[in-house]
Amino acid sequence: MKNFGKNIKLGIHEDTENREKLCKLLRFNTTKSTDKKTSFTDYITRMNEGQKFIYYITGDNPVAMKESPFLERFAKKNLEVIFFEDAIDEYMTSSLQEVDGKKLKCITKEGVDVEMTEDEKKAAEEKKLNFEKLAKFMKETLGDKVENVKVSGDRLVSSPCILVTSEWGWSANMQKIMKH
């Protein structure tokens, strides 16, 4: 796999006819399989009941990805996240929208909703109300340097803040790749 992984990923990006077959060959690390690479099929069999999406994060530094504050909520909810570590993964995931009827979702982008209990929803709404003035102040202070400043309900567990890209925009990793 190590020898052919990038070629398979390029094939997934470019060969729409064989995309489904090719994605079955991929192996990757996840938050639940750090010592042994896994497949989409194995990931799907481990999905939580009611889980709608295959969650992933992209980057070029495996250590940084494993320590990312974006993983906090997923760890708390026992949701597995795939680590895509190659630059070509950004292109591959833009073409590979779903696997076996499960849509792929990048956890560093806006619009990643995880099921919440009624108590969690209530606490999230209270948090938003409590920090609404701070978010408005930060947006005014930062101006055009940011698109928006929002209080997330349950996105973080212990980190104070994160930068999120828009759902349809480039991820921070893709922006870094395009600068080079």
C-alpha angles and dihedrals in degrees: 000000000000090000096048104027097101092046091051090049091049088050091052089052096047108025107068093173094059099030095110093050094046096049089058088065096056122108125190144160121260138182088267100040106044097143098043129036117241139200133237088253092056091044091053092050089055096048117124118254109275093015108147103185143052103231123211143168126206130210145123098243114067093193092052092047092052090052096043117132087223087075095058097088093042092051090048090052093042091241118154118232126198120228112220105191106172125086089232089062089076090060093040094053091049087061100034101069097164145003122210091345094310116117120225117237126191107221093210093065133083120264100043102142122186122194113268132195119238090257091051091049091051092048090048092053091049090050091051091051093046094052100034093104092049092051091050091049092049092050091049091048096047094040115171093359088085132035094218144342116221138173107233117215101219107345094116131042106186107354118093098222148347136198112241127192122221117270094251098032130092117282117242088255092054091049089053091049092050092051091061 
